[in-house]
Amino acid sequence: MIQVLFITMLILFLCSVPIAISLGFSSVIALKINDFSLSVLAQNIFESLDSFTLMAIPFFILAGNLMQTGGIAKRLIALANALVGWFRGGLGSVAVLTSMFFATLSGSSSATTAAIGTTLIPEMAKKKYPKPFATSLAAASGELGAIIPPSVPMIVYGLVANVSVGSLFIAGILPGIFIGLSLMVSVIIIAKVKGYDEVEVISVGEWAKNLWVAFRQSLFAMLMPVIILGGIYSGLFTPTEAAVVAVFYSLIIGLFIYKELKWSDLKSILIKSAISTSIILIIVAFASVFSYILTIEQVPHKLSDLVVSLSDSALVFLLLTNIFLLITGMFVETLAAIIVLAPILAPVAVIYGIDPIHFGLIMIVNLAIGMVTPPLGVNLFVACEIANLRIDQLIRPLLIFLAVLIVDLLIISYFAPLSTWLPSIIG
């Protein structure tokens, strides 16, 4: 059954069949060849979607779209520009810092890329950043949407690996900040060496005044992550309930405070959110059937035996896992990869004594890098669409950011306290 499953899926991938359909069709073929009733398919799909935790996904997507239309993203960009936009490399740093801000609101990597790319790619081009460089930076920093909480991939990982979503959210804070700072340092160094981003020198007083104005205008936007994450960590509400709170908060701010969201906008926002949600949930549904077949064929058990026989070192296991996940992320959609691979790899990690929360962050960071890695990196497609560029035009600047992200990944993998310290304090 396993051979049929993977061969069929590989053929469909090569034929450019969508990920969800490839997972579903290969699972159906494998089940039928082995005389399983297709009621198994329906049962697994229903059970995978019948989840209170999973309900957070459509609400976070809706909240992100409301924020983007309601002026919240624009004010976050203004705040980031006031903070770091005054030195050479500052506008590139603004792109990264805004991604970090927006990641605390959207939960989506592609949404983060779209939100900052639309405004900042043209602005960076005006400041003598080459367009391919600016586009690569927008795509790379957009991956923070999957790492800094709230995060849709974290919700899915917590669901399939039976790990606390709240703990994963807490664990993502320091790695997200670390990755963001490393990207900012890289941009500042490159800008100084290449002569990008000419800026006017301002006094400390002018900087403080600009910062105060931007902070005051973005205050309601900045309160949102405090309310959402604070409510989750204090136990006031669950991640799913937090997503609903995020929707109502975004609606109120956009309609009545910033007044940039119009009632007439709601129809298109709801349609856009429904389409995004349906794509994600179809992937979740069919990937769960795929995962079921792996489980009944004892693939997790066989793989754990194989890995343990190769080495009894947790360091070697993490190295092999990182290589495997980086390659997987290049070809497989993030949520599908999590649903299929987390039930296989997470139990093996426990055998090696690796903290489940730490391993969850390792897996999510790996697959987030896949979002900016050709040939199927979703962030690249989003950024290229905004900049009207081809992916091959981004390769040279993109390699720099991929190198930075891979170094970050190794540090996160081998320095566990970066992921586990905050959960141990707050949890």
C-alpha positions in Angstrom: 0.0 0.0 0.0 2.8 2.4 0.9 4.5 2.0 -2.5 1.3 2.7 -4.3 0.6 5.7 -2.1 3.9 7.4 -2.6 4.3 6.6 -6.3 0.8 7.9 -7.1 1.4 11.0 -5.1 4.8 11.6 -6.8 3.3 11.2 -10.3 0.6 13.7 -9.5 3.1 16.2 -8.1 5.1 15.9 -11.3 1.9 16.6 -13.3 1.4 19.8 -11.3 -1.8 18.5 -9.7 -2.7 20.7 -6.6 -1.4 19.4 -3.3 -4.8 18.6 -1.7 -6.0 16.7 -4.8 -2.7 14.7 -5.0 -2.9 13.7 -1.3 -6.6 12.7 -1.6 -6.4 10.9 -4.9 -3.3 8.9 -4.0 -5.0 7.9 -0.7 -8.1 6.8 -2.6 -6.1 4.6 -5.0 -4.1 3.1 -2.1 -7.3 2.3 -0.2 -9.1 0.8 -3.2 -6.2 -1.4 -4.2 -6.1 -2.9 -0.7 -9.9 -3.4 -0.6 -10.6 -0.8 2.0 -14.1 0.7 2.1 -14.2 4.4 1.0 -16.2 5.0 4.1 -12.8 5.1 5.8 -12.1 8.2 3.7 -15.3 10.0 4.7 -14.8 9.0 8.4 -11.2 10.4 8.5 -12.1 13.6 6.7 -15.0 14.2 9.1 -12.9 13.4 12.2 -10.0 15.7 11.0 -12.3 18.7 10.5 -14.5 18.1 13.6 -12.1 20.0 15.8 -12.6 23.0 18.1 -8.9 23.9 17.8 -9.1 23.9 14.0 -11.9 26.5 14.1 -9.2 29.1 15.0 -7.9 29.0 11.4 -10.8 30.6 9.5 -11.2 33.3 12.2 -7.5 34.2 12.2 -7.6 34.4 8.4 -10.6 36.6 8.5 -9.0 38.8 11.2 -5.9 39.2 9.0 -7.9 40.3 6.0 -9.9 42.7 8.1 -6.7 44.3 9.4 -5.2 44.6 6.0 -8.2 46.5 4.6 -8.9 48.4 7.8 -5.7 50.4 7.9 -3.9 48.4 10.7 -1.1 47.2 8.3 -0.5 50.8 7.1 -0.1 52.1 10.7 2.3 49.2 11.6 4.5 50.1 8.6 4.5 53.8 9.8 5.5 52.8 13.3 8.3 50.5 12.1 9.6 53.3 9.8 9.6 55.8 12.7 11.6 53.3 14.8 14.3 52.2 12.4 13.8 54.0 9.1 16.3 56.8 9.8 19.6 55.0 9.1 21.1 53.3 6.0 19.4 49.9 5.6 16.5 51.3 7.6 13.8 50.8 5.1 14.8 47.2 4.6 14.8 46.8 8.4 11.3 48.4 8.3 10.1 45.5 6.0 11.4 43.0 8.5 10.1 44.8 11.6 6.7 45.3 10.0 6.6 41.6 9.2 7.2 40.9 12.9 4.4 43.3 13.9 2.0 41.9 11.4 2.8 38.3 12.3 1.5 39.0 15.8 -1.9 39.7 14.1 -2.3 37.5 11.0 -1.0 34.0 11.8 -0.2 33.5 8.1 3.1 33.7 6.2 1.6 34.5 2.8 -0.7 37.2 4.3 2.3 38.8 6.0 4.2 38.8 2.7 1.3 40.4 0.9 0.6 43.0 3.5 4.2 44.4 3.6 5.2 43.7 0.0 2.4 45.7 -1.5 3.6 48.9 0.2 7.3 48.4 0.8 8.6 46.7 -2.3 7.9 49.9 -4.4 9.2 52.1 -1.6 12.4 50.2 -1.3 12.9 50.4 -5.1 12.7 54.2 -4.8 15.5 54.1 -2.2 17.9 52.4 -4.6 17.3 48.8 -3.4 17.3 46.5 -6.5 13.8 45.3 -7.0 14.8 41.6 -6.8 16.5 42.3 -3.5 13.5 44.0 -2.1 11.2 41.3 -3.3 13.4 38.5 -1.8 13.5 40.4 1.5 9.7 40.7 1.6 9.3 37.0 0.9 12.0 36.0 3.5 10.7 38.2 6.3 7.1 37.1 5.5 8.0 33.6 6.9 7.8 35.2 10.4 4.0 35.0 10.0 4.3 31.2 10.5 6.7 31.5 13.5 5.6 34.4 15.6 2.3 33.7 17.3 -0.6 33.4 16.6 0.4 31.0 13.8 -1.8 28.7 11.7 0.9 26.1 11.3 1.3 26.0 15.0 -2.4 25.4 15.5 -2.3 22.4 13.0 0.9 21.0 14.6 -0.5 21.2 18.1 -3.6 19.4 16.8 -1.9 16.5 15.0 1.0 16.1 17.5 -1.1 16.4 20.6 0.9 19.4 21.9 -0.5 22.5 23.6 -1.1 25.2 21.1 -0.7 27.9 23.8 2.7 26.5 24.7 3.7 26.5 21.0 2.6 30.1 20.7 4.8 31.1 23.7 7.7 29.1 22.3 7.6 30.9 19.0 8.2 34.4 20.4 12.0 34.3 21.0 12.9 32.3 17.8 10.7 34.7 15.8 12.4 37.8 17.3 15.8 36.1 16.8 15.1 35.4 13.1 13.8 38.9 12.6 16.9 40.6 14.2 19.2 38.4 12.1 17.5 39.5 8.9 17.6 43.1 10.0 21.4 42.9 10.7 21.9 41.3 7.3 20.0 44.0 5.5 21.9 46.8 7.3 25.3 45.2 6.4 24.3 44.7 2.7 22.9 48.2 2.4 26.1 49.8 3.8 28.3 47.7 1.5 26.2 48.2 -1.6 25.2 51.8 -0.9 21.4 51.2 -0.8 19.0 53.4 1.0 20.1 57.0 1.2 18.6 58.7 4.2 18.5 62.1 5.8 20.1 62.5 9.2 17.6 63.6 11.9 18.2 64.7 15.4 17.2 62.7 18.5 14.4 65.1 19.2 12.9 64.7 15.6 13.2 60.9 15.9 11.4 60.9 19.3 8.7 63.2 17.9 8.1 61.0 14.8 8.1 57.9 17.0 5.5 59.3 19.4 3.2 60.4 16.5 3.5 56.9 14.9 3.0 55.1 18.2 -0.1 57.2 19.0 -1.6 56.5 15.6 -0.9 52.8 15.8 -1.8 52.3 19.5 -5.0 50.4 18.8 -3.2 48.1 16.3 -0.4 47.4 18.8 -3.0 46.6 21.6 -4.4 43.7 19.5 -1.5 41.2 20.1 -1.4 42.2 23.8 -5.2 41.4 24.1 -5.0 38.2 22.0 -1.8 36.7 23.3 -2.3 38.0 26.9 -5.8 36.4 26.9 -4.4 33.0 25.8 -1.4 33.0 28.2 -3.5 34.2 31.2 -6.1 31.4 30.5 -8.8 33.9 29.9 -9.6 32.3 26.5 -8.4 29.5 24.3 -6.6 30.0 20.9 -9.9 29.4 19.1 -11.7 31.9 21.2 -8.8 34.3 20.8 -9.3 34.1 17.0 -12.9 35.2 17.4 -11.9 38.1 19.6 -9.4 39.1 17.0 -12.1 39.2 14.3 -14.4 41.5 16.5 -11.5 43.7 17.5 -10.3 44.1 13.9 -13.9 44.9 12.8 -14.4 47.5 15.5 -11.0 49.2 14.9 -11.4 49.2 11.1 -15.0 50.5 11.1 -15.2 52.9 14.0 -11.6 53.9 15.1 -9.6 54.1 11.9 -12.7 54.3 9.7 -10.9 52.9 6.7 -13.0 49.7 6.6 -16.3 50.2 4.9 -19.4 48.0 5.3 -19.3 47.5 1.5 -15.8 45.9 1.9 -17.1 43.1 4.1 -18.5 41.0 1.3 -15.2 40.8 -0.6 -13.3 40.2 2.6 -15.6 37.3 3.6 -15.4 35.7 0.2 -11.6 36.0 0.2 -11.4 34.6 3.7 -13.7 31.7 2.8 -11.6 30.8 -0.2 -8.4 30.8 1.8 -10.0 28.8 4.6 -11.4 26.2 2.2 -8.0 25.7 0.5 -6.4 25.1 3.9 -9.1 22.8 5.3 -9.2 20.7 2.1 -5.5 20.1 2.5 -6.0 19.3 6.2 -8.8 16.8 5.3 -7.0 14.9 2.6 -3.7 15.0 4.5 -5.4 13.3 7.4 -6.4 10.3 5.2 -2.8 10.1 4.0 -1.6 10.2 7.5 -4.1 7.4 8.5 -2.7 5.1 5.8 0.9 5.8 7.1 -0.3 4.9 10.6 -2.0 1.6 9.8 1.1 0.6 7.8 3.2 1.3 10.9 5.4 3.8 9.0 6.1 5.9 12.2 7.2 2.8 14.1 9.4 1.5 11.2 10.9 4.9 10.7 11.7 5.3 14.3 13.4 1.9 14.4 15.4 2.8 11.3 16.6 6.1 12.6 17.5 4.7 16.0 19.5 2.0 14.3 21.5 4.6 12.4 22.5 6.6 15.4 21.7 7.0 19.1 22.7 10.7 19.0 20.0 13.3 19.3 22.4 15.8 17.5 22.6 13.5 14.4 18.8 12.9 14.5 18.2 16.7 14.4 20.7 17.2 11.6 19.1 14.4 9.5 15.6 15.8 10.3 16.6 19.3 9.3 17.9 18.1 6.0 14.8 16.0 5.3 12.4 18.8 6.3 14.2 21.5 4.3 14.0 19.3 1.2 10.3 18.4 1.9 9.5 22.1 2.3 10.8 22.8 -1.2 8.1 20.6 -2.7 5.2 20.1 -0.2 2.8 22.7 1.2 3.5 23.5 4.8 0.2 22.4 6.4 0.2 19.1 4.4 3.8 18.4 5.4 2.9 19.0 9.1 -0.1 16.8 9.1 1.7 13.9 7.3 5.1 14.2 9.0 4.4 15.4 12.5 2.8 12.1 13.7 5.8 10.3 12.2 8.7 12.4 13.5 7.4 13.8 16.8 7.4 10.3 18.5 10.9 9.6 17.3 12.1 13.0 18.7 10.6 12.0 22.1 12.7 8.7 22.0 15.8 10.9 21.6 14.7 13.0 24.6 13.9 16.1 22.6 11.2 18.4 24.1 8.0 18.1 22.0 7.6 21.9 22.1 11.2 22.4 20.9 10.8 19.9 18.1 7.5 21.5 17.0 9.4 24.8 16.6 12.2 23.1 14.7 9.6 21.6 12.3 7.7 24.8 11.8 10.9 26.9 11.2 12.1 24.3 8.7 8.8 24.3 6.7 8.6 28.1 7.0 11.9 28.3 5.2 10.3 26.1 2.5 7.8 28.9 1.9 10.7 31.0 0.5 12.5 28.2 -1.3 12.0 27.4 -5.0 10.3 25.8 -6.8 7.1 25.9 -4.7 7.7 28.6 -2.1 4.3 30.3 -1.7 5.9 33.5 -0.4 8.0 33.8 -3.5 4.9 33.6 -5.7 3.1 36.2 -3.6 6.1 38.6 -3.7 6.8 38.0 -7.4 3.2 38.7 -8.2 3.4 42.1 -6.3 6.7 43.1 -7.9 5.9 41.7 -11.4 9.1 39.6 -11.4 10.0 36.0 -12.2 11.3 33.7 -9.5 14.6 33.2 -11.4 15.3 36.9 -11.1 15.3 36.6 -7.2 17.8 33.7 -6.9 21.0 35.7 -6.2 19.6 37.9 -3.4 17.4 35.1 -2.1 20.5 32.9 -1.5 21.8 35.4 1.0 18.6 35.4 3.1 18.3 31.6 2.8 21.8 31.2 4.2 20.9 33.5 7.2 17.7 31.5 7.8 19.5 28.2 7.7 22.1 29.4 10.2 19.2 30.6 12.4 17.5 27.2 12.1 20.7 25.4 13.3 20.9 27.7 16.3 17.3 27.1 17.1 17.7 23.4 16.7 20.8 23.0 18.9 20.1 25.6 21.5 16.8 24.4 23.0 16.3 27.1 25.6 15.6 29.6 22.8 12.3 27.7 22.3 11.7 26.2 25.8 12.7 28.9 28.2 9.6 31.1 27.9 7.1 28.2 28.1 8.9 27.0 31.2 8.5 30.4 32.8 5.0 31.3 31.6 3.5 27.8 31.5 
